Amino acid sequence: TGNATTWFDRTNYFEAVPAGVLDLALWLEADRMANLLPALTQENLDTQREVVKEEKRQRYDNAPYGDTIDPLLALAFPPDHPYGHTVIGSMTDLDAASLADTHAFFTTWYSPGNAVLTLVGDVTAEEGFAKAHAYFGGLPCRDVPERAAVAPLAPHTGVPRSVTSAPVPADMLYLQWLTPPRGTRAADAVDIALSVLGATEVSRLYRRLVRDAASCSGAGSSSVPLVRGNSLSLAYARALDGQDLAAIEEALCAEVARLCAGGPTEAELQRAHIQFEREWLAECARLESRADLFSGYATMFGDPERVNRRIVEYGSIGADEVREAAATWLRPENRAVLEYRRGPMGPEQW
């Protein structure tokens, strides 16, 4: 298999191949890095532009709640912020990309000095380094522009609020907070707080809104981990017909405030630690995701070996630290609110 993805903080190409064709995979990647531009013609650009636009239609525009990321980013970041727009862009952005823009972007960023190569599987380190040198060693090195520093943004004040609508199955409510960037201990503590709030069907938000109040068909919380400046943290609920979003928002805020005041129980903390360990080991067990973890930690933090320390790092965070992180970063008064209502297509206030 072979594919590629782009996220806010990195792009990756990846292949899973039999060990006997590792040389072919390395040759293909080295050839792409060295010789893509002559093949990137206006005709090819137009074809791939349509591919991306169709992906946007399928995954964002025509999927229920698929465009939620747009108003959430607009609530969190100024338009000129590095995270102030979606990775895939708008149709206008895609139409505006010229062949010269694309060539310049590739020349600036897709070079050996800005890339991490990770090999995972039936290959020794010595063989891997020798093969990497053979296929990539002759590629010309180019200077990579220095990335501008991104200052953390202050927490929300005044409860910013947006409303949008689309023909979706039910009304949704999202609470959003600006929280510490990925890779910090504070971000891990916030992540545990979010796990206690809404990671599973035994978490606080699900119990209160789905099981006890029977006002929602689903409720939970999660993060959008970002490396520079701030991450985003979310609590959300999907309302049943006839339920009042204001009452649901009040209940969400009450549960968040309760966690800020009292922190997690020992059982909740242990459950969050075990859940993280299970998910982390599952990722490490698969060759493709293991390679992606090493590449990601090398690219974003310069420390691929941190992958082997993550379970210990995460597990060392105690209840008091989680309570302090929640009280610092998840205060109800520092939330922003997105109401995603069932109705006609199109944003109303964002």
Secondary structure as GFF3:
##gff-version 3
##sequence-region A 1 350
A	DSSP	beta_strand	2	7	.	.	.	ID=ss1
A	DSSP	beta_strand	10	15	.	.	.	ID=ss2
A	DSSP	three_ten_helix	19	21	.	.	.	ID=ss3
A	DSSP	alpha_helix	22	39	.	.	.	ID=ss4
A	DSSP	alpha_helix	42	56	.	.	.	ID=ss5
A	DSSP	pi_helix	57	61	.	.	.	ID=ss6
A	DSSP	alpha_helix	69	76	.	.	.	ID=ss7
A	DSSP	alpha_helix	91	96	.	.	.	ID=ss8
A	DSSP	alpha_helix	99	109	.	.	.	ID=ss9
A	DSSP	three_ten_helix	112	114	.	.	.	ID=ss10
A	DSSP	alpha_helix	125	136	.	.	.	ID=ss11
A	DSSP	beta_strand	161	166	.	.	.	ID=ss12
A	DSSP	beta_strand	172	179	.	.	.	ID=ss13
A	DSSP	alpha_helix	185	198	.	.	.	ID=ss14
A	DSSP	alpha_helix	204	206	.	.	.	ID=ss15
A	DSSP	pi_helix	207	212	.	.	.	ID=ss16
A	DSSP	beta_strand	216	224	.	.	.	ID=ss17
A	DSSP	beta_strand	231	239	.	.	.	ID=ss18
A	DSSP	alpha_helix	245	262	.	.	.	ID=ss19
A	DSSP	alpha_helix	266	285	.	.	.	ID=ss20
A	DSSP	alpha_helix	287	301	.	.	.	ID=ss21
A	DSSP	three_ten_helix	304	309	.	.	.	ID=ss22
A	DSSP	alpha_helix	310	315	.	.	.	ID=ss23
A	DSSP	alpha_helix	319	329	.	.	.	ID=ss24
A	DSSP	three_ten_helix	332	334	.	.	.	ID=ss25
A	DSSP	beta_strand	336	342	.	.	.	ID=ss26
A	DSSP	beta_strand	346	347	.	.	.	ID=ss27
###
